[in-house]
Amino acid sequence: MTKEPLPRRSFLRLAGTLAVSGSLGPTLRGAKAQMSKVERLKAALRGERVDRVPFTCWHHFGLEKKPGENHAEATIAFYRKCDPDLLKVMSDFPYPPPEGLEKLSQPEDWQRIEPLKNPFPEQIKALRLIAKELKGQALFVETIFHSWNVAEKLSSKKDLVQLKENDPKLFKKVLRAISESQANHVRLALDAGAAGVFLAVSAADEFVTDAQDYLKMGRESDLMILDAVRDKELNILHVHGKKPHWDTLVTYPVQVINYSVHGTGLGLTGARTKFTGTLMGGLNEEKIATQSTDELARDIQAAVAAMQKRRFILSPGCSVPNDISPEVLLGLRELARKG
Ligand SMILES: [Zn+2]
């Protein structure tokens, strides 16, 4: 099987085949009448039958130095191209460091972290524009990188570990302050129309810290963010990493868990034994950009078969490469529509 990215010719061939099978329509195949994106997603969350498995996909746009309008425009263009059932809005605007500081390293720098009312104003602007464009045709969730990760970006992984070891009290105070800001942001995001959050947790992983340490040092700051969305029915926990602390993470109050099947080596049926909510994943984020159509179709079929179309959202296990070709996205869109 070729490992080359979906060439234009084979994509056109694929699109042609699908156009024929698609014309039969789900009703004639004996399934339920075609659902809207919102109906399909809500049915998946409730564990009900779906006409086909909902899917989504995302990547970064690298527009964090530009105004929110540019981010909204890129997001909507991506939405139109990929046509997902759920739009996961990327959020790359940096958390503002205390005035006059570029990177935090000294204890006195960290002391200056205070909760902010609106830490990502350009992102809120973008969310409002996105909501206006979507007109309720699809639900969208706001991406939140957990506060541990935000603190790493404000300094460095190494400096943050040092802070945790040298002054655990200050470390926890910093994460709490950032989480308070993030909870404020989440409330503004919901107000702008987001259906919930996509909380990316990267430090609850054996390669970053052990489970006991995470329980003591990180969990509280994650739960502060989730508490701000406790009334919403579409909160997704993104489990980032190859050896995640499953026992901790499955207790988080979310309806959906997204993780990397291929990165963790844990299959969907294995994940189902750990978490009874909706699972989201199945696609190989590291290979998708260069997979052949057959390989991608096999991944989709395996995931859909494993989940029996119940409580499942087809997606990559993490962000796909930013330079993924439009042909691959279109191919994914067509194949996912058969799921
Ligand atoms: Zn990830």
Residues whose N, C-alpha, C, O or C-beta is under 5 A from the ligand:
A	BS01	ZN	H240 G317 C318 S319
